[in-house]
Structure formats: C-alpha cells, structure tokens
Amino acid sequence: MSIWEVILAFVVVVLMLVALLANVLVLLCFLYSADIRKQVPGLFILNLTFCNLLMTVSNMPLTLAGIIYKSQPGGDQICHIVGFLETFLTTNSMLSMAALSIDRWIAVVFPLSYHSKMRYRDAALILSYTWLHSVSFPIVAASLSWVGFHHLYASCTLYNKRPEERTQFVIFTGVFHTLSFLLSLIVLCFTYLKVLKVARFHCKRIDVITMQTLVLLVDIHPSVRERCLEEQRRRRQRATKKISTFIGTFVLCFAPYVITR
C-alpha cells in the first residue's frame, strides 16, 4: 500500500468509529428519553439513525477492505446486497432530513395547528413514502445489473460494466440524483427559508420591545444597555447560523457521494 492508501484507510476507520459512536449515542438518547419518544420528529430521527448505522456496519467495512486489498471483498452476491443497501440507505437518509425540515416548517409557520397537521400517523405516512421512494431506485439498478464493485470507489455501488448501456445508465443516474439529492436540497431550502422568515419577523418584534424598554429606562447602566444591544445582534444571527449549519451539513455529507457517482 502507498502512503496515500494508508492515509485513506485511516480516514475511513476514523469516520467509521465516529459514525458508529455518534449514532449509537443518538439511539441511546431516544431509548432513554420519554420526551424524545413522545415527539413526532423522533420518528424521523430514529429512521435517519438506523440508516446511518446500517451504512456504517455494512458498507464502510467492505470499502476499507476494498482499499486494503484493491479487489472486491466477498462474492458477487454479497457485493450486490451491499451495493443495494448503499443506494437505498443513502437516499433514505437524504429524504429523512427533508422530512425533518418539513416538520420544523409546520411547527414554526403553523404552530397552532401543528399537532393536527403532524401526528404520528402523518409521520408514518411520510416515512412510508421515503422507504418506497428509496427502495425503487436500487430495485431498478439491481434488476438491470447496474450494481457491482467499482475499483475507483473501492466499494460496491451503482456500476455499469456494459459500454452499450452507457446512455441508459447516465439517464438513470441523473434521474436518481435529481429525485434524491436535488429534491431533498430544494425541500430543505424552501422550508428553512420560510422558518428563517418567521424567525426574523419575531426578532423584529422583540427588537422593538427592547428599544422601547431601553428608552424608558433612562437610568439604566451603560454596560447593561450594551449587553441588551449585543444580545439583540446575536438574536438576529442565531437563526441564520442554525439554518445555514443544517443545510451546509446536508450538502457536506451528501454532495461528495453525488459528485463522485
């Protein structure tokens, strides 16, 4: 193995351990917190956690073996199953994050009717759609033998070995990523921009009350006044930072997969 392959293998091991630890902690929080289990978004978080855990224990060890041995780990049957799971779990994770953003949009924009609009039954229907949507693409790929070991990625993934089917495979790949990554990204941007709009509206209302209070309290100490103004500035940036972090995390996690594939 070259030095770059050793570094790459080390990075995969670190990512695998971090992913395993982080998702197990989320799962433990869900199991031991009655408050989290009572909340509807908990179903989306649980689904996302299971997808990440399955990806960590099924795909990443074989990818590590592919990097080390520079060949397909296991037989064709195992590779086809892992490639199927990779496509299914990745799509399911993307759609789960989109479902979480829809839940937050309803909670913030329609707070009074949230409990009637987003019940456990509604969340179960959304999850059913994400599973149906996610499993449809790997089923098509598997039926057309477009799943196999790709030496460039050192993993079992979507792969077309027949040059005569290149055009069909390119079309399939484009449709797949459009209806998974791009669709989820559009939903995230739309819902969180609506959330940000509401947050900024409430910030303006709070700012007006704060300024009126500072005007009335003429004897207030300058340091207290300065802290109030500083908190006012932080409040304006808080929602933007949180939303940017969530969307940025989605792009950072899934864009490399989409770009390389």
N, C-alpha and C positions, 0 to 999 in steps of 0.2 A: 504493500500500500504506500502511496505517495503521502507527503506531508499534508496536502490539501484533503485527501481522502480521510486521513486520521482526524483532521480538524472537523470535517463534515460529520464523521461518525460520532465524534464527541458532542457536537452541537445537537445531533439527533437524540443522543442519550439524555442530555440535559433537558431538551424540550419534552421528551417522553416522561421524565421524572417530574418535571414541573406540572405538566398537564395532568398526570395521574394524581399528584398531591392536591392540586387546586380543585379538581373536580370531585375528588373524594371528600374534601372539606365542605364543598357546596352540598353534596349529598347528605353528609352528616348534619349540617345545619338544617336541611329540610326535614330529616327524620326526627331530630330532637327539638324542633321548634314548632309548637302547635299553631302559633300565629302565622308563620310562613305557610303551613299546610292549609290554613283556612282561606288564604288569599288566592284568587283566581290566577294571577301571574305565576304562582308557584308551579302550576302545571306546565307552563311554557319553559320555566327554568329547569324543571325536572327533566323534561324532554331534551332540552339542549345539553344538560349534564350527561345524560345517558349516551347521547350521540357522541359527545367528546370522549367519554370513557371507552366506548366501543372502538372508536377510531384509534385511541391510544394503545389499546391492548391487541388490536387485530392488524392494523396497517403499519404502524410505526416499527414494531419489532422486525417485520419482514423487510421493510425498507432499510433498516440497519443491516440486516443480513445481506441484502442486495448490494449495499455499499461495500461491505467487507469482502464478500466472495465474488462480486462482479458477475453474478449469474442469478437465474431465477431460483428463489428459495422454495422448496417443496415442489409438488407436482402441479400439473396444469389445473386440476380440479380445485386445489387449494387456492391457486392464483386467481382463478375465475371468481371464486367466492369472495376473496379479499378485495378484488377489483370492483365487484358488485357492491360490497359494503362501503368501499371508499366513496363511490359516486352517490350512493343513497344517503350515507351519513353526512357528507359534506353539504348536499342540497338541503337535507332536513335541518341542519344547524343554521344555514342561512335563513330559511323560512321561519325557524323558531325565533330568531332575532327580529325578523319583520313582524311576527305575531306579537312579540313583546312591545314593539313600538306602537302597534295598533291599540294594544291595551292601555298604554300610557296616554295616547292621544285621547281615547274615550274618557279616561279618568280625569284628565286636566281640562279638556274642552267641554265635556258634558258631565260635570261632577255630580249633579243632582240626579241624573238618570243612569249613572254608571252601573249601579247594581242591577238594574233591569236590563241594560244593554249587554253587559258582560257577566254572565252567570257560568257556573261550571259546565252546563250543557253547551253553552255557546263556545267556551274554550275547548271542549271535547270535539265539537264540530270543526273548529279551526285546526286542531291537531290532526283530525282525521284527514282533512284536506292536505295538510303538509306531508303526511305519510303517503297518501295516494299520489300526490304530485312528485314526491321524491323517488318513489319506487318505480314510476313509469319509465324514466329515462334509463336506469340500469337494466330494466327488463328488455327494453328495445335493443340496447347495446349488447346484452348477453345473447339475445336471440339472433343477432347478426354477426356474432363472434367478434365484436369490437372491444373485447376486454382481454388483457394479457399483460405480460411482463414487458415493461419498456426500459431498456438499458440506460437511456438518458436520465430518467427519473429514479432509476433503481427501485422501482416499485410496480406492483400490479395495479393497473389503472385503465382508463379508456385508451385503446390502442388498435389501430387498423394495420394489419400486416399485408393486405392485398392492395397493390397500387391501382388496380382497375376500379376500386371503390373509394378512391380518394375524395372525389367530389361529394358523394353521398355522406361520407364521414365528416367532411368540413361543414356541410349544411347541418348535419345532426349536432355537431359540437357548437356551432353558432347558436342554434335554437336552444340547446341545453343551457348554455351560459347566459343567454338573454332571459330565459324564463326562470333562472335560479338567482344568479348573482345580480344582474341588472335589475330584475323585477324587485328583488329584496332591497336593493340600494335605493330605488325610486320610492318604495314604500317608506323606508327609513327617513329619507329626506323630506318627503311630504308630511308625514306625521309629526316629526320633530320640529319642523319649521312652524307648524300650527301650534305645537306646545310652546315653542320659543315666543311666538306672537302673544300668547296668553300670558306668559311669564313676564314679558316686557310691559304689558298693559298693567299688571298688578304692581310691578316695580314703580311705574309712574304714579300710581295711586298712593303707594307708600311714600314715595319721594315728596309728593305734595303735602301729605300729613306731616312728614318730618320737617320740611321747611317751615310750615305754619307753626309747628311747635317751637322751633328754634327762634323764630321771630318773636313769639310771645314770651319766651323765657329770656328776657334781656339780661338777667343777672347770671346766666349760665357761664361756667368757667370756659375759657377758650379751648383748653385741652379736651373737654367733654364735647364741645361743638365740633372740634376737628375729628374726634372719633366717630361722631354721628355722620359726618360728611364722608369719612373714609368707608364706613360700613355701607353707606349709600352707593358709593362707587363699586364696592365689591359685590353688592347685591345685583347690580346691573350686569356684571361679568359672570356671575356664578352659573346661571342657566346656560349661557352660551358655551362656557367651558365644558359643562357636563354633557351637553348635546354633541359638541364637537368631539369630545373624547369617545362617546359611544359610536358615532358614525365613523370616526377615524379608526377605532379598534376593528370595526367590521371590515373596512377596506384593507387595513394592515393584515388581518388574518386570512382573508379570502382572495384578495387581488393576486398574490403570487401564484396561488393554485390556478386561477382563471387565466392569467397571463401565460404561464408555462404550458398549460394544456392547449 
